[in-house]
Amino acid sequence: ELSFAKGLSRDIDLARWFPDFAYDGVLSSMGGELVEAHQFRHKETNTTVFVLKGSQDRLVILEAMTMWVEALALTPISLVLPSNWTSNILHTTSFVHDMLPFGWITELDTIADGIQKYSKTTSSDIYLTGHGFGGGVAAIVGAKANIPTVVFSSPGSVYSRKKFDVRQYDLFRFVM
């Protein structure tokens, strides 16, 4: 958030940078330990933006790092290999995640289901966004839920797409 830079409040930042948006709070039906889904609503255009913010809990952060550890480790190799090869290597090694009870595995689907349910109950245009880890989660959730998504500095979603059961087409169509 911008407010952390100078100790200002979210309301002051929102009024200064996005005066036509209102903050509706954290949507508890989406997210859990992994991310918080902050809901912002445009006052005039019937647009809702969900900002996915990663957890501040150190144990959750450590567990969540396992989402992209292979992609980060293979990044130097991926510079010389075709992206499909790297994706196939990651998919082959991802069986370990199926054997271990990582909470993020089910939470990604819970968030995607929550976004889809919300979209069916409103006429509002819905967008997702996030930065860093929250952006990585937003990219996966946006592709799974077919919701337009803009992310900033997110980890390797393209290389990890098979592990998250997301089609490359959906990542390229819905995530920027």
N, C-alpha and C positions, 0 to 999 in steps of 0.2 A: 504494500500500500504506500501511496505517497506520503501519508500522514506520519509514517515512522521517521522520515527524514528530518523533520523539524518539530516533532512532538505535537503536531496538529491533530485534530479529530477527523474521523472519516466524514462527518457532516460538512466540515469546512472544506475539505478536499473535494467532496462531491459537488458542493455549491460552486466552487471555483472552476473546476475542470469539466464537470458534466452537470450543468444546472438544470437540465430537463429530465434528469433521472432521480428517482426516489429509491432509497434503500429499504427493502422489505424484510431484511434479517436473514438468518441462516435457516435454510429449509431442512428440517430434521429428517424428512423422509428420504432424502438423498444424502449419501455419505455416511460417515460413522467415524471409525478411528483413522481411516486413511486420509480423507479430505473433508472439508466443510464446503457446502454449496451455498454461497452468498448470493442472494437474489436482488437484482436491480431492475426496476421497471421504468420505462420511458413514460413520462406523464401524458404525452399526446399521441404517440404513434402506435400504441398497442404492441410494444416490443419488450420482451423480458430477456435479460442477460444473466446467466448463472456464471459466477466466478468461482472456479474450484481452487481452493487454497489448501495446500498440503499441511499435514499434521505438524505440530511442534513437539510432539512426544518423541523422545530419543529412541525408545524401543520400536515404535511404529516406523520411524524413519529408517532404522537399521533393517527391519523386515522388508520394508518397501523397496529398499535398494536392490533386493533380489529380483525385482521386476525387470531391471535393465542391466544387470551385471554382465551378462553374456554380450549384449550389444556394445557396452562400453569396452569390454575386454577385446572384442574383435574389430573395433573401429580402425586401428592402424592397418590391419590386414584388409579391411574392406576398401581401402583406398586403391588397392591393386586387383581386387577380385570383383567380379560382377555382383551386383546387389542380390540377385537371386541365389547365388551360392551362399552368401553370408546368411540370408534368411533361412535357407535350408539347413545350414549348420546349426543355427540357433534353434530351429524347430526340432531338430534331432536331439539336441541336448536338453530341451525343455521338459522332457519326461520326468526329470527330477522334481520339477514343480508340482507335477501331478501326484507324486508320492508323499510330499510334505504338506502339512495342513496350514499353508499360508493364508492368512485372513484376507489378503487383497484379492485372491482369486475369486471368491464369491462377492466381495464388495464391489468390484468393477461391474458385475452383472446387476447388482442391486442398484447402483447409481444409474446405469443405463435404463433399467426398468422404471426407476423413479422419474427420470426425465421423460421417457415415453408416456407414462401415465399422466404426468403433468401436461404434456402437449395435447393429450386427448381431452383434457378438461378445460382448455382455454382456447380462445381464438387468437391469442397473442403469438407473434413471431418469436421464436426462441433461438437463442445463441448461447454457446458455451465459450469460455475463455479460461486461461490459466497461464501461470508462469512457472518455469522449472518443473519440479515434481508435479505440482497441480496442473501444469500444462500437459505433461505426459499423460496423466490420468484423463484430462479433458480430451486429448486426441483419441485415446482408445474409446472412451465413452461416446464421444461425438460420432466416431465411425460406426460403433455398434448400434447407436440409437438413430443414426441418419439425421443428425442435427448439425447445422453449420457451426464450425468451431474455429477459433483463432487462438493459436498458442504462441508463447514466447519462450525461447530457450528450453524447449522440452527435450527429454532424452530420446533415444533411438526407437521411435514407434514404427518406422518403416521396416527396420531390420527385425524387430520383435513381433511383427504383425501376426505371424502364424502361431506364435505362442499365445497371443491374446485372442486368437480365433477371429481376426479381422481381415477382411479382404483388402488388398492393395488399392483396388478400385474405390472402395469406400473411404479409405484414408485420403486419397487424392481428390475425391469428389467433395468430401465434407470438411476436411481439415486444411487449414492454411497456417 
